[in-house]
């Protein structure tokens, strides 16, 4: 796993495309943001961590949201790994 950068919300669409990100972790649960990003990168996984880790959701493809509830940093890393492992390998 490699962290490729940190950007402001307004820069996200360009930064995700430029850096070819596979996973994006954002500090707010914003379905509209996922709806804007996913059509550009259909395999992108968007983890929305809200309320200082008390809530986490995964948006993917349609967008599709999976509720996790409270999440620790270690649990978030494991959820990211599990989401990436579900991708078909090209």
C-alpha positions as CSV (number, residue, x, y, z in Angstrom):
1,X,0.0,0.0,0.0
2,X,1.4,3.4,-1.0
3,X,0.0,6.8,0.0
4,X,0.4,9.0,-3.0
5,X,-0.8,12.3,-1.7
6,X,-3.1,14.6,0.1
7,X,-5.3,17.1,-1.7
8,X,-8.2,19.5,-1.0
9,X,-11.7,18.4,-2.0
10,X,-11.9,20.7,-5.0
11,X,-8.8,19.1,-6.4
12,X,-9.9,15.5,-6.0
13,X,-11.2,14.7,-9.5
14,X,-8.0,15.9,-11.2
15,X,-5.7,14.4,-8.5
16,X,-7.4,11.0,-8.7
17,X,-7.1,10.9,-12.4
18,X,-3.5,12.2,-12.5
19,X,-2.2,9.8,-9.8
20,X,-4.3,6.8,-11.0
21,X,-5.5,6.2,-7.5
22,X,-7.1,2.9,-6.7
23,X,-8.4,3.9,-3.2
24,X,-9.4,7.3,-1.9
25,X,-10.0,8.0,1.8
26,X,-12.0,11.2,2.5
27,X,-12.9,12.7,5.8
28,X,-16.5,13.3,5.1
29,X,-19.4,11.0,4.0
30,X,-20.4,12.8,0.8
31,X,-22.3,10.6,-1.7
32,X,-22.2,13.4,-4.3
33,X,-18.4,13.4,-4.3
34,X,-18.4,9.6,-5.0
35,X,-21.0,10.1,-7.8
36,X,-18.6,12.6,-9.5
37,X,-15.5,10.4,-9.1
38,X,-16.7,6.9,-9.9
39,X,-17.7,7.4,-13.5
40,X,-14.2,8.6,-14.3
41,X,-12.5,5.7,-12.5
42,X,-15.1,2.8,-12.2
43,X,-12.7,0.6,-10.1
44,X,-12.0,3.4,-7.6
45,X,-12.8,2.6,-4.0
46,X,-13.9,5.6,-2.0
47,X,-13.7,5.2,1.8
48,X,-15.6,8.0,3.6
49,X,-14.5,8.2,7.2
50,X,-16.7,10.5,9.2
51,X,-17.0,11.7,12.8
52,X,-13.4,11.0,13.7
53,X,-13.6,7.3,12.7
54,X,-17.0,6.7,14.3
55,X,-18.5,6.0,10.9
56,X,-17.0,4.7,7.7
57,X,-18.6,3.9,4.4
58,X,-17.3,2.4,1.1
59,X,-18.5,3.7,-2.2
60,X,-17.8,1.8,-5.3
61,X,-18.8,1.5,-8.9
62,X,-22.5,2.5,-9.0
63,X,-21.9,4.2,-6.4
64,X,-22.6,1.5,-3.9
65,X,-22.3,2.2,-0.2
66,X,-21.4,-0.3,2.4
67,X,-21.9,0.8,6.0
68,X,-19.1,-0.1,8.5
69,X,-20.1,1.9,11.6
70,X,-17.3,2.8,14.0
71,X,-13.8,2.0,12.6
72,X,-10.3,2.1,14.0
73,X,-7.3,2.9,11.8
74,X,-6.4,-0.8,11.7
75,X,-9.9,-1.8,10.7
76,X,-9.9,0.9,8.0
77,X,-6.6,-0.5,6.6
78,X,-8.1,-4.1,6.6
79,X,-11.3,-2.9,4.9
80,X,-9.2,-1.2,2.2
81,X,-7.2,-4.4,1.6
82,X,-10.3,-6.5,1.4
83,X,-11.9,-4.1,-1.1
84,X,-8.8,-4.1,-3.3
85,X,-8.5,-7.9,-3.1
86,X,-12.1,-8.2,-4.5
87,X,-11.0,-6.6,-7.8
88,X,-10.5,-8.9,-10.7
89,X,-6.8,-9.0,-11.6
90,X,-6.1,-7.7,-15.1
